[in-house]
Amino acid sequence: MQPSAPPLLCIEEPELGMHPDAVALIAEMLTDASKRMQLVVTTHSDTLVSELTEQAESIVVCERVGEGTSLRRIAAGELGFWLDQYRLGEIWRIGEIGGNP
């Protein structure tokens, strides 16, 4: 018998309605939950993305391209210079990883 796949949990913008100081706690809980299940989390929060700087490869940038959508996983190795000086959310906000309007 093959082991079953872990459950999938999708959460849209978990930071909405939360106090900004709670975002770090949300990120910690998401990271912990990701060890037991597959998570898909959408966000527009640079603070939440910053909390995941140590797991940069877990971030997938979604961008509209023509009539479709492009999905691209972040490669932390390509951001070495930036990650030495900034957190991931800051790098996103200044437009270095895409996903901006």
HUPE-V751155 format. One record per residue. N is the residue number from 1. RES is the residue in three letters. PSI is psi in whole degrees, -180 to 180 (999 if undefined). Layout:
BEGIN
n,res,psi
N,RES,PSI
N,RES,PSI
END
This chain:
BEGIN
n,res,psi
1,MET,129
2,GLN,145
3,PRO,145
4,SER,154
5,ALA,149
6,PRO,154
7,PRO,158
8,LEU,130
9,LEU,127
10,CYS,130
11,ILE,128
12,GLU,119
13,GLU,67
14,PRO,-17
15,GLU,-13
16,LEU,132
17,GLY,1
18,MET,151
19,HIS,138
20,PRO,-32
21,ASP,-17
22,ALA,-12
23,VAL,-37
24,ALA,-38
25,LEU,-41
26,ILE,-47
27,ALA,-41
28,GLU,-43
29,MET,-39
30,LEU,-43
31,THR,-43
32,ASP,-45
33,ALA,-30
34,SER,-15
35,LYS,-18
36,ARG,-16
37,MET,165
38,GLN,133
39,LEU,141
40,VAL,115
41,VAL,128
42,THR,147
43,THR,155
44,HIS,16
45,SER,111
46,ASP,-26
47,THR,-45
48,LEU,-44
49,VAL,-41
50,SER,-37
51,GLU,-17
52,LEU,17
53,THR,-39
54,GLU,-17
55,GLN,44
56,ALA,-36
57,GLU,-13
58,SER,-7
59,ILE,132
60,VAL,123
61,VAL,127
62,CYS,130
63,GLU,143
64,ARG,128
65,VAL,107
66,GLY,-121
67,GLU,2
68,GLY,-168
69,THR,136
70,SER,132
71,LEU,127
72,ARG,125
73,ARG,139
74,ILE,136
75,ALA,103
76,ALA,-33
77,GLY,-32
78,GLU,-13
79,LEU,14
80,GLY,-49
81,PHE,-47
82,TRP,-43
83,LEU,-19
84,ASP,-23
85,GLN,-23
86,TYR,162
87,ARG,160
88,LEU,-40
89,GLY,-36
90,GLU,-40
91,ILE,-40
92,TRP,-46
93,ARG,-34
94,ILE,0
95,GLY,14
96,GLU,-15
97,ILE,0
98,GLY,-169
99,GLY,16
100,ASN,151
101,PRO,999
END
